[in-house]
Amino acid sequence: MGNLKVTMTDVNGVSKTFDGVEEGTSLMELGKQNDVAGIMGDCGGGCACATCHVYVNGDWFAKVGEPDDIEFAMLDMVADVMKENSRLGCQIKMSPELDGLEVTVAPASSY
């Protein structure tokens, strides 16, 4: 068991805080393991869909960083719900710098 903490607010507005998250665990894996509404991870974490789309809350975005070109292309597929703080959960892997991270699951795209 790890020692990192993440708070995820699902598509229904329900917030859950997960303690004991292992370093290297992606937000997509964490969401799927804990049945977080809105995290589907259809591609299994291969950055080939956008079914783990999250909004990174507040100042955390600077620590998480910008999406690379491949991730941005996937986010562009859900442009109707994409925001400046959008990221794919499969591409955010937990590290000590992200301890306490807060994200909100994005609504499903209408595309």
N, CA, C and O atoms as a GROMACS GRO file, in nm:
protein
  444
    1MET      N    1   0.084  -0.119   0.000
    1MET     CA    2   0.000   0.000   0.000
    1MET      C    3   0.088   0.124   0.000
    1MET      O    4   0.188   0.132   0.071
    2GLY      N    5   0.049   0.221  -0.082
    2GLY     CA    6   0.125   0.345  -0.093
    2GLY      C    7   0.088   0.445   0.014
    2GLY      O    8   0.013   0.415   0.107
    3ASN      N    9   0.141   0.564  -0.001
    3ASN     CA   10   0.113   0.668   0.099
    3ASN      C   11   0.067   0.799   0.036
    3ASN      O   12   0.072   0.904   0.100
    4LEU      N   13   0.020   0.792  -0.090
    4LEU     CA   14  -0.025   0.914  -0.158
    4LEU      C   15  -0.176   0.929  -0.147
    4LEU      O   16  -0.248   0.831  -0.126
    5LYS      N   17  -0.223   1.052  -0.163
    5LYS     CA   18  -0.365   1.082  -0.148
    5LYS      C   19  -0.416   1.155  -0.272
    5LYS      O   20  -0.348   1.242  -0.326
    6VAL      N   21  -0.536   1.116  -0.316
    6VAL     CA   22  -0.601   1.179  -0.430
    6VAL      C   23  -0.748   1.199  -0.397
    6VAL      O   24  -0.810   1.111  -0.337
    7THR      N   25  -0.804   1.312  -0.436
    7THR     CA   26  -0.948   1.334  -0.424
    7THR      C   27  -1.004   1.347  -0.564
    7THR      O   28  -0.959   1.430  -0.644
    8MET      N   29  -1.104   1.264  -0.594
    8MET     CA   30  -1.170   1.264  -0.725
    8MET      C   31  -1.317   1.297  -0.704
    8MET      O   32  -1.384   1.236  -0.620
    9THR      N   33  -1.368   1.393  -0.781
    9THR     CA   34  -1.510   1.423  -0.781
    9THR      C   35  -1.566   1.364  -0.909
    9THR      O   36  -1.522   1.398  -1.018
   10ASP      N   37  -1.664   1.275  -0.895
   10ASP     CA   38  -1.716   1.204  -1.012
   10ASP      C   39  -1.816   1.290  -1.090
   10ASP      O   40  -1.844   1.404  -1.053
   11VAL      N   41  -1.868   1.234  -1.198
   11VAL     CA   42  -1.959   1.310  -1.284
   11VAL      C   43  -2.090   1.345  -1.215
   11VAL      O   44  -2.165   1.430  -1.264
   12ASN      N   45  -2.120   1.281  -1.104
   12ASN     CA   46  -2.241   1.311  -1.028
   12ASN      C   47  -2.216   1.412  -0.916
   12ASN      O   48  -2.308   1.445  -0.840
   13GLY      N   49  -2.092   1.462  -0.906
   13GLY     CA   50  -2.059   1.559  -0.803
   13GLY      C   51  -2.020   1.499  -0.670
   13GLY      O   52  -2.006   1.572  -0.571
   14VAL      N   53  -2.003   1.367  -0.665
   14VAL     CA   54  -1.966   1.299  -0.541
   14VAL      C   55  -1.814   1.294  -0.530
   14VAL      O   56  -1.746   1.241  -0.619
   15SER      N   57  -1.761   1.348  -0.422
   15SER     CA   58  -1.616   1.348  -0.400
   15SER      C   59  -1.575   1.230  -0.314
   15SER      O   60  -1.640   1.198  -0.215
   16LYS      N   61  -1.466   1.165  -0.355
   16LYS     CA   62  -1.409   1.055  -0.278
   16LYS      C   63  -1.260   1.082  -0.264
   16LYS      O   64  -1.193   1.117  -0.361
   17THR      N   65  -1.210   1.064  -0.143
   17THR     CA   66  -1.067   1.078  -0.119
   17THR      C   67  -1.009   0.940  -0.100
   17THR      O   68  -1.059   0.859  -0.022
   18PHE      N   69  -0.901   0.914  -0.174
   18PHE     CA   70  -0.834   0.785  -0.168
   18PHE      C   71  -0.699   0.804  -0.102
   18PHE      O   72  -0.614   0.877  -0.153
   19ASP      N   73  -0.679   0.738   0.011
   19ASP     CA   74  -0.552   0.739   0.083
   19ASP      C   75  -0.479   0.610   0.050
   19ASP      O   76  -0.542   0.510   0.013
   20GLY      N   77  -0.350   0.610   0.062
   20GLY     CA   78  -0.273   0.488   0.041
   20GLY      C   79  -0.253   0.453  -0.104
   20GLY      O   80  -0.235   0.336  -0.138
   21VAL      N   81  -0.255   0.553  -0.192
   21VAL     CA   82  -0.237   0.529  -0.335
   21VAL      C   83  -0.089   0.504  -0.363
   21VAL      O   84  -0.002   0.576  -0.313
   22GLU      N   85  -0.061   0.402  -0.442
   22GLU     CA   86   0.076   0.365  -0.478
   22GLU      C   87   0.134   0.462  -0.579
   22GLU      O   88   0.065   0.509  -0.669
   23GLU      N   89   0.262   0.493  -0.564
   23GLU     CA   90   0.334   0.572  -0.664
   23GLU      C   91   0.329   0.496  -0.797
   23GLU      O   92   0.345   0.374  -0.799
   24GLY      N   93   0.307   0.569  -0.907
   24GLY     CA   94   0.300   0.506  -1.039
   24GLY      C   95   0.160   0.467  -1.083
   24GLY      O   96   0.140   0.434  -1.199
   25THR      N   97   0.063   0.469  -0.992
   25THR     CA   98  -0.075   0.438  -1.026
   25THR      C   99  -0.134   0.553  -1.106
   25THR      O  100  -0.120   0.669  -1.068
   26SER      N  101  -0.199   0.521  -1.217
   26SER     CA  102  -0.261   0.628  -1.296
   26SER      C  103  -0.398   0.661  -1.238
   26SER      O  104  -0.459   0.579  -1.169
   27LEU      N  105  -0.445   0.782  -1.265
   27LEU     CA  106  -0.579   0.820  -1.218
   27LEU      C  107  -0.686   0.734  -1.282
   27LEU      O  108  -0.788   0.707  -1.220
   28MET      N  109  -0.663   0.690  -1.407
   28MET     CA  110  -0.759   0.601  -1.472
   28MET      C  111  -0.768   0.469  -1.396
   28MET      O  112  -0.879   0.420  -1.371
   29GLU      N  113  -0.654   0.411  -1.359
   29GLU     CA  114  -0.654   0.285  -1.284
   29GLU      C  115  -0.724   0.303  -1.150
   29GLU      O  116  -0.806   0.221  -1.110
   30LEU      N  117  -0.690   0.411  -1.081
   30LEU     CA  118  -0.751   0.439  -0.950
   30LEU      C  119  -0.902   0.454  -0.963
   30LEU      O  120  -0.977   0.398  -0.883
   31GLY      N  121  -0.947   0.528  -1.064
   31GLY     CA  122  -1.090   0.548  -1.084
   31GLY      C  123  -1.163   0.418  -1.116
   31GLY      O  124  -1.271   0.392  -1.062
   32LYS      N  125  -1.104   0.337  -1.203
   32LYS     CA  126  -1.169   0.209  -1.238
   32LYS      C  127  -1.174   0.114  -1.119
   32LYS      O  128  -1.276   0.050  -1.094
   33GLN      N  129  -1.064   0.105  -1.045
   33GLN     CA  130  -1.057   0.016  -0.929
   33GLN      C  131  -1.160   0.052  -0.822
   33GLN      O  132  -1.204  -0.033  -0.745
   34ASN      N  133  -1.197   0.180  -0.818
   34ASN     CA  134  -1.287   0.228  -0.714
   34ASN      C  135  -1.423   0.271  -0.766
   34ASN      O  136  -1.497   0.342  -0.697
   35ASP      N  137  -1.458   0.227  -0.887
   35ASP     CA  138  -1.589   0.254  -0.947
   35ASP      C  139  -1.628   0.401  -0.944
   35ASP      O  140  -1.741   0.435  -0.910
   36VAL      N  141  -1.533   0.489  -0.978
   36VAL     CA  142  -1.561   0.632  -0.985
   36VAL      C  143  -1.646   0.657  -1.110
   36VAL      O  144  -1.603   0.628  -1.222
   37ALA      N  145  -1.765   0.711  -1.091
   37ALA     CA  146  -1.858   0.735  -1.202
   37ALA      C  147  -1.795   0.829  -1.304
   37ALA      O  148  -1.748   0.937  -1.270
   38GLY      N  149  -1.794   0.785  -1.430
   38GLY     CA  150  -1.741   0.865  -1.539
   38GLY      C  151  -1.603   0.823  -1.586
   38GLY      O  152  -1.559   0.864  -1.693
   39ILE      N  153  -1.534   0.742  -1.506
   39ILE     CA  154  -1.402   0.691  -1.547
   39ILE      C  155  -1.424   0.551  -1.604
   39ILE      O  156  -1.450   0.456  -1.529
   40MET      N  157  -1.414   0.539  -1.736
   40MET     CA  158  -1.436   0.409  -1.800
   40MET      C  159  -1.306   0.345  -1.847
   40MET      O  160  -1.290   0.223  -1.836
   41GLY      N  161  -1.214   0.423  -1.898
   41GLY     CA  162  -1.086   0.369  -1.942
   41GLY      C  163  -1.100   0.261  -2.048
   41GLY      O  164  -1.037   0.156  -2.038
   42ASP      N  165  -1.181   0.288  -2.149
   42ASP     CA  166  -1.211   0.187  -2.252
   42ASP      C  167  -1.087   0.131  -2.320
   42ASP      O  168  -1.086   0.014  -2.357
   43CYS      N  169  -0.982   0.212  -2.339
   43CYS     CA  170  -0.864   0.164  -2.409
   43CYS      C  171  -0.764   0.098  -2.316
   43CYS      O  172  -0.658   0.051  -2.360
   44GLY      N  173  -0.795   0.093  -2.187
   44GLY     CA  174  -0.707   0.028  -2.092
   44GLY      C  175  -0.584   0.109  -2.054
   44GLY      O  176  -0.490   0.055  -1.996
   45GLY      N  177  -0.585   0.236  -2.084
   45GLY     CA  178  -0.474   0.322  -2.044
   45GLY      C  179  -0.374   0.347  -2.155
   45GLY      O  180  -0.263   0.393  -2.128
   46GLY      N  181  -0.411   0.319  -2.279
   46GLY     CA  182  -0.320   0.336  -2.391
   46GLY      C  183  -0.324   0.472  -2.456
   46GLY      O  184  -0.265   0.491  -2.563
   47CYS      N  185  -0.393   0.568  -2.398
   47CYS     CA  186  -0.407   0.704  -2.455
   47CYS      C  187  -0.467   0.696  -2.595
   47CYS      O  188  -0.424   0.766  -2.686
   48ALA      N  189  -0.567   0.608  -2.610
   48ALA     CA  190  -0.630   0.589  -2.740
   48ALA      C  191  -0.779   0.620  -2.737
   48ALA      O  192  -0.850   0.593  -2.834
   49CYS      N  193  -0.826   0.676  -2.628
   49CYS     CA  194  -0.965   0.720  -2.618
   49CYS      C  195  -0.966   0.836  -2.519
   49CYS      O  196  -0.860   0.882  -2.477
   50ALA      N  197  -1.079   0.882  -2.483
   50ALA     CA  198  -1.085   0.992  -2.386
   50ALA      C  199  -1.189   0.962  -2.278
   50ALA      O  200  -1.256   1.052  -2.228
   51THR      N  201  -1.200   0.834  -2.242
   51THR     CA  202  -1.301   0.794  -2.145
   51THR      C  203  -1.248   0.796  -2.001
   51THR      O  204  -1.308   0.736  -1.911
   52CYS      N  205  -1.136   0.866  -1.981
   52CYS     CA  206  -1.084   0.890  -1.845
   52CYS      C  207  -1.050   1.038  -1.830
   52CYS      O  208  -0.961   1.076  -1.754
   53HIS      N  209  -1.123   1.122  -1.904
   53HIS     CA  210  -1.101   1.267  -1.909
   53HIS      C  211  -1.132   1.328  -1.773
   53HIS      O  212  -1.239   1.307  -1.716
   54VAL      N  213  -1.037   1.405  -1.722
   54VAL     CA  214  -1.056   1.475  -1.595
   54VAL      C  215  -1.015   1.621  -1.610
   54VAL      O  216  -0.939   1.658  -1.699
   55TYR      N  217  -1.068   1.701  -1.520
   55TYR     CA  218  -1.026   1.840  -1.504
   55TYR      C  219  -0.939   1.845  -1.380
   55TYR      O  220  -0.981   1.803  -1.272
   56VAL      N  221  -0.818   1.895  -1.394
   56VAL     CA  222  -0.727   1.906  -1.282
   56VAL      C  223  -0.761   2.034  -1.206
   56VAL      O  224  -0.760   2.143  -1.263
   57ASN      N  225  -0.790   2.021  -1.078
   57ASN     CA  226  -0.837   2.132  -0.998
   57ASN      C  227  -0.726   2.231  -0.961
   57ASN      O  228  -0.615   2.192  -0.926
   58GLY      N  229  -0.759   2.358  -0.970
   58GLY     CA  230  -0.677   2.467  -0.919
   58GLY      C  231  -0.532   2.466  -0.962
   58GLY      O  232  -0.499   2.445  -1.078
   59ASP      N  233  -0.447   2.490  -0.864
   59ASP     CA  234  -0.304   2.502  -0.888
   59ASP      C  235  -0.236   2.370  -0.920
   59ASP      O  236  -0.117   2.368  -0.953
   60TRP      N  237  -0.308   2.261  -0.910
   60TRP     CA  238  -0.248   2.130  -0.939
   60TRP      C  239  -0.206   2.117  -1.084
   60TRP      O  240  -0.115   2.040  -1.116
   61PHE      N  241  -0.271   2.190  -1.174
   61PHE     CA  242  -0.239   2.175  -1.316
   61PHE      C  243  -0.092   2.205  -1.344
   61PHE      O  244  -0.030   2.139  -1.428
   62ALA      N  245  -0.036   2.304  -1.276
   62ALA     CA  246   0.105   2.338  -1.296
   62ALA      C  247   0.195   2.221  -1.258
   62ALA      O  248   0.298   2.199  -1.322
   63LYS      N  249   0.158   2.147  -1.155
   63LYS     CA  250   0.238   2.031  -1.112
   63LYS      C  251   0.217   1.911  -1.204
   63LYS      O  252   0.311   1.836  -1.231
   64VAL      N  253   0.095   1.894  -1.252
   64VAL     CA  254   0.064   1.781  -1.341
   64VAL      C  255   0.126   1.804  -1.478
   64VAL      O  256   0.180   1.712  -1.539
   65GLY      N  257   0.118   1.926  -1.526
   65GLY     CA  258   0.176   1.962  -1.654
   65GLY      C  259   0.080   1.952  -1.771
   65GLY      O  260  -0.031   1.900  -1.758
   66GLU      N  261   0.124   2.003  -1.883
   66GLU     CA  262   0.045   2.006  -2.006
   66GLU      C  263   0.042   1.868  -2.071
   66GLU      O  264   0.134   1.789  -2.052
   67PRO      N  265  -0.064   1.838  -2.147
   67PRO     CA  266  -0.067   1.712  -2.222
   67PRO      C  267   0.034   1.717  -2.337
   67PRO      O  268   0.061   1.823  -2.393
   68ASP      N  269   0.089   1.599  -2.372
   68ASP     CA  270   0.176   1.595  -2.489
   68ASP      C  271   0.089   1.593  -2.615
   68ASP      O  272  -0.034   1.597  -2.605
   69ASP      N  273   0.151   1.588  -2.732
   69ASP     CA  274   0.076   1.598  -2.858
   69ASP      C  275  -0.024   1.484  -2.877
   69ASP      O  276  -0.134   1.507  -2.926
   70ILE      N  277   0.014   1.364  -2.839
   70ILE     CA  278  -0.076   1.249  -2.856
   70ILE      C  279  -0.198   1.264  -2.764
   70ILE      O  280  -0.311   1.243  -2.807
   71GLU      N  281  -0.173   1.298  -2.640
   71GLU     CA  282  -0.284   1.317  -2.546
   71GLU      C  283  -0.373   1.432  -2.591
   71GLU      O  284  -0.496   1.423  -2.582
   72PHE      N  285  -0.313   1.541  -2.639
   72PHE     CA  286  -0.392   1.654  -2.686
   72PHE      C  287  -0.483   1.612  -2.802
   72PHE      O  288  -0.597   1.658  -2.811
   73ALA      N  289  -0.433   1.526  -2.890
   73ALA     CA  290  -0.515   1.477  -3.003
   73ALA      C  291  -0.635   1.398  -2.952
   73ALA      O  292  -0.744   1.408  -3.009
   74MET      N  293  -0.617   1.321  -2.846
   74MET     CA  294  -0.730   1.247  -2.787
   74MET      C  295  -0.828   1.343  -2.722
   74MET      O  296  -0.949   1.327  -2.735
   75LEU      N  297  -0.777   1.442  -2.652
   75LEU     CA  298  -0.865   1.542  -2.590
   75LEU      C  299  -0.942   1.621  -2.694
   75LEU      O  300  -1.056   1.662  -2.670
   76ASP      N  301  -0.882   1.641  -2.810
   76ASP     CA  302  -0.949   1.714  -2.917
   76ASP      C  303  -1.074   1.638  -2.964
   76ASP      O  304  -1.166   1.699  -3.019
   77MET      N  305  -1.077   1.508  -2.943
   77MET     CA  306  -1.195   1.428  -2.980
   77MET      C  307  -1.314   1.460  -2.890
   77MET      O  308  -1.429   1.430  -2.925
   78VAL      N  309  -1.289   1.520  -2.776
   78VAL     CA  310  -1.396   1.558  -2.683
   78VAL      C  311  -1.395   1.709  -2.661
   78VAL      O  312  -1.417   1.759  -2.550
   79ALA      N  313  -1.369   1.782  -2.770
   79ALA     CA  314  -1.354   1.927  -2.762
   79ALA      C  315  -1.476   1.998  -2.703
   79ALA      O  316  -1.463   2.107  -2.647
   80ASP      N  317  -1.593   1.936  -2.715
   80ASP     CA  318  -1.713   2.000  -2.661
   80ASP      C  319  -1.712   2.009  -2.510
   80ASP      O  320  -1.784   2.092  -2.453
   81VAL      N  321  -1.633   1.926  -2.441
   81VAL     CA  322  -1.624   1.931  -2.295
   81VAL      C  323  -1.482   1.957  -2.247
   81VAL      O  324  -1.456   1.956  -2.126
   82MET      N  325  -1.390   1.979  -2.340
   82MET     CA  326  -1.251   2.006  -2.304
   82MET      C  327  -1.237   2.147  -2.246
   82MET      O  328  -1.303   2.241  -2.290
   83LYS      N  329  -1.150   2.158  -2.146
   83LYS     CA  330  -1.119   2.287  -2.084
   83LYS      C  331  -0.967   2.304  -2.081
   83LYS      O  332  -0.893   2.213  -2.116
   84GLU      N  333  -0.923   2.422  -2.039
   84GLU     CA  334  -0.779   2.448  -2.030
   84GLU      C  335  -0.709   2.355  -1.931
   84GLU      O  336  -0.589   2.331  -1.944
   85ASN      N  337  -0.782   2.304  -1.834
   85ASN     CA  338  -0.723   2.216  -1.732
   85ASN      C  339  -0.755   2.068  -1.757
   85ASN      O  340  -0.749   1.987  -1.664
   86SER      N  341  -0.790   2.034  -1.880
   86SER     CA  342  -0.822   1.895  -1.915
   86SER      C  343  -0.696   1.810  -1.927
   86SER      O  344  -0.594   1.854  -1.979
   87ARG      N  345  -0.708   1.689  -1.878
   87ARG     CA  346  -0.604   1.587  -1.896
   87ARG      C  347  -0.674   1.452  -1.902
   87ARG      O  348  -0.790   1.438  -1.862
   88LEU      N  349  -0.603   1.352  -1.952
   88LEU     CA  350  -0.653   1.215  -1.949
   88LEU      C  351  -0.595   1.148  -1.826
   88LEU      O  352  -0.475   1.154  -1.800
   89GLY      N  353  -0.683   1.084  -1.750
   89GLY     CA  354  -0.640   1.019  -1.626
   89GLY      C  355  -0.535   0.911  -1.646
   89GLY      O  356  -0.454   0.886  -1.557
   90CYS      N  357  -0.536   0.846  -1.763
   90CYS     CA  358  -0.438   0.741  -1.789
   90CYS      C  359  -0.298   0.797  -1.802
   90CYS      O  360  -0.200   0.723  -1.789
   91GLN      N  361  -0.286   0.926  -1.828
   91GLN     CA  362  -0.156   0.988  -1.848
   91GLN      C  363  -0.102   1.058  -1.723
   91GLN      O  364   0.008   1.113  -1.725
   92ILE      N  365  -0.181   1.057  -1.616
   92ILE     CA  366  -0.136   1.116  -1.490
   92ILE      C  367  -0.104   1.003  -1.395
   92ILE      O  368  -0.193   0.934  -1.345
   93LYS      N  369   0.024   0.984  -1.371
   93LYS     CA  370   0.071   0.879  -1.280
   93LYS      C  371   0.110   0.944  -1.148
   93LYS      O  372   0.179   1.046  -1.146
   94MET      N  373   0.066   0.885  -1.041
   94MET     CA  374   0.090   0.942  -0.910
   94MET      C  375   0.238   0.938  -0.873
   94MET      O  376   0.309   0.842  -0.899
   95SER      N  377   0.281   1.048  -0.811
   95SER     CA  378   0.417   1.064  -0.763
   95SER      C  379   0.410   1.145  -0.634
   95SER      O  380   0.307   1.206  -0.604
   96PRO      N  381   0.518   1.148  -0.556
   96PRO     CA  382   0.516   1.227  -0.432
   96PRO      C  383   0.479   1.374  -0.456
   96PRO      O  384   0.417   1.436  -0.370
   97GLU      N  385   0.516   1.430  -0.572
   97GLU     CA  386   0.483   1.569  -0.602
   97GLU      C  387   0.334   1.590  -0.619
   97GLU      O  388   0.285   1.703  -0.605
   98LEU      N  389   0.261   1.484  -0.648
   98LEU     CA  390   0.116   1.494  -0.670
   98LEU      C  391   0.035   1.449  -0.549
   98LEU      O  392  -0.087   1.434  -0.559
   99ASP      N  393   0.100   1.427  -0.436
   99ASP     CA  394   0.029   1.387  -0.314
   99ASP      C  395  -0.072   1.494  -0.276
   99ASP      O  396  -0.035   1.610  -0.255
  100GLY      N  397  -0.199   1.457  -0.268
  100GLY     CA  398  -0.307   1.550  -0.236
  100GLY      C  399  -0.380   1.600  -0.359
  100GLY      O  400  -0.470   1.684  -0.347
  101LEU      N  401  -0.344   1.550  -0.477
  101LEU     CA  402  -0.404   1.593  -0.604
  101LEU      C  403  -0.556   1.589  -0.598
  101LEU      O  404  -0.615   1.499  -0.539
  102GLU      N  405  -0.618   1.688  -0.662
  102GLU     CA  406  -0.764   1.695  -0.671
  102GLU      C  407  -0.805   1.709  -0.817
  102GLU      O  408  -0.755   1.797  -0.888
  103VAL      N  409  -0.895   1.622  -0.862
  103VAL     CA  410  -0.946   1.627  -0.998
  103VAL      C  411  -1.097   1.607  -0.998
  103VAL      O  412  -1.154   1.554  -0.903
  104THR      N  413  -1.158   1.652  -1.107
  104THR     CA  414  -1.302   1.633  -1.128
  104THR      C  415  -1.318   1.560  -1.260
  104THR      O  416  -1.260   1.599  -1.361
  105VAL      N  417  -1.398   1.454  -1.259
  105VAL     CA  418  -1.423   1.378  -1.381
  105VAL      C  419  -1.507   1.461  -1.476
  105VAL      O  420  -1.610   1.516  -1.437
  106ALA      N  421  -1.464   1.469  -1.601
  106ALA     CA  422  -1.536   1.546  -1.703
  106ALA      C  423  -1.661   1.472  -1.748
  106ALA      O  424  -1.663   1.349  -1.746
  107PRO      N  425  -1.764   1.543  -1.787
  107PRO     CA  426  -1.884   1.477  -1.840
  107PRO      C  427  -1.853   1.412  -1.974
  107PRO      O  428  -1.757   1.448  -2.041
  108ALA      N  429  -1.935   1.316  -2.012
  108ALA     CA  430  -1.916   1.248  -2.139
  108ALA      C  431  -1.936   1.347  -2.253
  108ALA      O  432  -2.019   1.438  -2.246
  109SER      N  433  -1.860   1.327  -2.356
  109SER     CA  434  -1.870   1.409  -2.476
  109SER      C  435  -1.995   1.370  -2.554
  109SER      O  436  -2.041   1.256  -2.546
  110SER      N  437  -2.050   1.465  -2.627
  110SER     CA  438  -2.165   1.433  -2.710
  110SER      C  439  -2.123   1.397  -2.852
  110SER      O  440  -2.208   1.376  -2.938
  111TYR      N  441  -1.992   1.389  -2.877
  111TYR     CA  442  -1.942   1.350  -3.009
  111TYR      C  443  -1.962   1.203  -3.032
  111TYR      O  444  -1.926   1.151  -3.138
   0.00000   0.00000   0.00000
